[in-house]
């Protein structure tokens, strides 16, 4: 698989999002582990998780622990695998999502993630979502402190706007390596953040990059364009979607969520799909 850069690390151009393995409707662990192994077989070396990816209140960090077990049980070399996790979101267990961006909480959350992942330093730690109750500079300051303390190797932010990206980069002393925002054919409002990341040389990690593409009803006529391009290449519309995102900028690294070996194999193949300028123009206009 072609590679792209996060900080000083090279990762596969397509990552794996772990959330579907741990929240409501999750499969049995055996299938999720098989999906992780299939991803690694396909050249995926970025796996994204979070302490909030769990279903019940008593199982905080379910996905982190699952990912750690899956990677540890893989038969091949995993020394180049970058596990990225996040802190600042919470799930009380009733299906809702809450926020805690306080420095005290983020530092405790990082320590707990370190233990679950079984590492001395987290490869990429991301502030999950701005908390309106806490000044943004205080939350990002905690991430800076974790970086300075050597508990994390790289720092990222998620669900941020352009002003927050610039502010975080300044607070981190130019050490911001990634921004993870929602971006897909159905959700394109993060285009300014993507463009800013390309300008600054910061990795842009689209979450839910296949949003709407699996359901023609959500995209309407847009889906038809992606499906037509896919038919021309003999691939799935999902592959076209990911290839379109990759073509947006050299800094994009989509992280489609998956809990099935067959879907992550299909997604990983998008890294080798070349779309023409005419096709990209059609998809951009869809």
N, C-alpha and C positions, 0 to 999 in steps of 0.2 A: 504494500500500500504506500502511496505517496505520503510524505510527512509534512507537518507544519510545526510552527514553533510556539511554545509557551515559555516565556522567560528564556532560560538557557537550555531548555529541554525540547527535544524533537519527539513529536507524537504522531500517530496515524491521523490522517486528515479527517476521518470519521471517528467520533467517540461513541461511548455507550452510556446512556442515562439509566440509572438503576431504580428510579422511583417506582415503576410498575411492578417490581418484584416484591414490594413491601407494603404498599398501601391497600385500600379497599379493593377487593376483587383479585388479590394477588394469587399466583399459582403456588403449588407445592415447591419446596426448596430445591428438589431434584431438578425440576425444569429450569429454574432460575440459574442454578449452577451450570447446567448444560448450556444455557444462553451465554453466560460469561465465558465459558471455555470455547464456544463457537466464535465469540467475538475475538478472543485472543488468537485462535487459529487463523482468523481472517486478517490479522494485522492490526486490530484495534489495540491501542496502548494507552488511551485516556478513558478512565471510568469515573463517572461523576455520581456522587452520592451526597447524603446530608444526614445529620442526626435526626431531622424531622421526618425522614422517610420511614414512617412506621404507621401502624393502624391503631393499636391499643395504647392506652396511657402508660402502661407498665413496661413497654418495650421500646423506649427511646433508643435510637441507634440501630434498629433492626436491620436496616439496609447496609449500614457500615459493617456490621458484624458478618452479614451474609456475603458481602463482596470480599471481605478479608478471607473468609473460609474458602470461597470459590477460587480466588487467586492462589491461595496457598495449596489447594488440591490440584492445580493444573500441572500436568506432567512436564511442560516445557519451561524454558527460561522466561522469567517474569521480571528480570532486573530493569527492564526499560518501561515497565508499566507505571504510569502516573495515576494515582488515585487522588481525586479531588473531592473534598468534602466541604460542608458549609455549616455555619452556625448563625443563630439569630432568629430562626423560625421555631415555633413550637406547635405541637398538636396535643390538645388536652385529651384526646381519645374519643371525642364525640363527632369527629369528622371535620371539625373546624381547624383553622390555622390562626395562631396568634403570634405576636412579636415580642422580642426582648433584645434590644440592641445595646443594653448597658454594658460597659466594659467589664464589669464584674461577671456578668453572665457569660459573655463571649469567652472570657479566659477560662472559666469553669468548663464550658462546653468544649473548648479545644482540648483541655486535659482529658475529658471523657472520651473524645474522639480518638485521641492518641492511644488510649488504652484499648479501645475496641478494634482499632486498625492494627494494633500490635507493632507500631513503628516508633522510632525515636524522634522523628520529625515528619510532619504531614507534608506530602509533596506539594499540594496546592490547597490553601485554606481560603474560603470565600465568605465575606459578609453576606448573608443570604438575602436580606431585604431591609431597606431603611425603616427605622422605627420612629414614627412621628413624635414619640414621647422623649426621645433621646437625641441631642444634637449630633448631626452626622459626623462631625469631626471627632466626637468622643468615641463613637463606635469604630470608625476607621483607625483612630488612635490606638485602640486595643489591638487591632490587627497588626499595626506597626510594632507594638510592644512584643507581640508573639513572634514576629519576624526577627526582631532584635534579639530576643531570648533564644532563638534557634529552635523553637518548637514547631515552626513551619518553615518550609524552604522557599515557597513562593506565595504571594498574596494576590487575591482577586476580590472583586465585588460582583454583586448580582442585582438585577432589577434596578439599575441606576440610570439617571438621565445624564445628558452631556455635562451639566454643571457639576454633578456629583462625581463623574469620571475625572474631570480636571482637578477637583478638590481632593479626591482620594489619591491621585497621582502625586500631588504636591505634599500631602500629609505623609505619604509613604516614601518620600524622597526619590521619586522617579522609579520606584520598585513595583508599581502596579503592573502585573503581567497579563491579567485577563478580566474581561467583563462578560457576565453571563446574563443575557436578556432574552425574552421571548421574541422569536422571529420565525415566520413561516409564510407560505403563500396567502394564508388567511389573516395573518397578523404582521403587517409591515411597518407599524408605527415606530419600530426601533431602528429604522434606516438611519436617522441622524447619529445614533450611538455607534452603529456599525461603521459609518463613514469616519467618525472621530477616532475610533479604534484603529482604522486603517491609516489615518493620518499620523497617529502617535506610535504605531507599531505595537499595539496591544492586541492580544488574541481576543477575538469575539466569539463566544460560545453560545450559539442559538439554542435555547431550550424549547422543547415542543416544536422542532423544526418541521415535523410532518403534520402539524395542526391543520385539520380539515381535509388533507389530501386523501385520507382513507374513506371519506364520506363525501360523495359527489354533491349531496344536498347542501353541505356547508359552503362549498366553493362555487356552486352553480357553473357559469360559463368558464370561470377560471379553471375548474377541474378538467373541462373538455380540452383546453389547450395543453395542459400537462399530460393528459391521457393520449392526445394525438402525437405529441413529441415522443412519448414513451413507446407507442406503437411503432413509430419509425425506427426506433433502435432495438425493438424486441425486448424491452425491459419494463419494469413496473413504474407507475407514476411516482411512487415513493423515491425510486432511484433518481428520476429526473428532478424531483424536488430538491434532493440533497446536492446533486450536481449543480443545480442552479444557484443554491446558496454558496457552494464552494467557489463558484465563478464570480461571486459578488466582490470578493477581495481576498488577497493571499492570507489574511489574518483570520478568516472564518474557519471554525472547526465545529460543525454541527454535532450535537449529542442526542440523537434520537433515543427515546426510552424504549426498552424492549425487555420482554421476559421469555421470548421464544427463540430458539436457535435459528430457525428459518428466517425470521424477520431481521435479525441483526446481520445474518449473512447477506441478505438482500441489500440492506443499508450500506454495509461495508463495500459492496461492489460499486457503489456510486462514486467512490474515489477515483475509479478508472474510467468513468463515463465522460466523454468529451462532447460538449454541446457546441454547435456552430453559433456564430454571431447572430445569424438570422433566428435561430431557435431561442437564444437568450433574449433577443429583442422581443420576440413574441411572448415569452414567459414574463418578462418585465412589464409588458403592457397589459397582461391578462388581469 
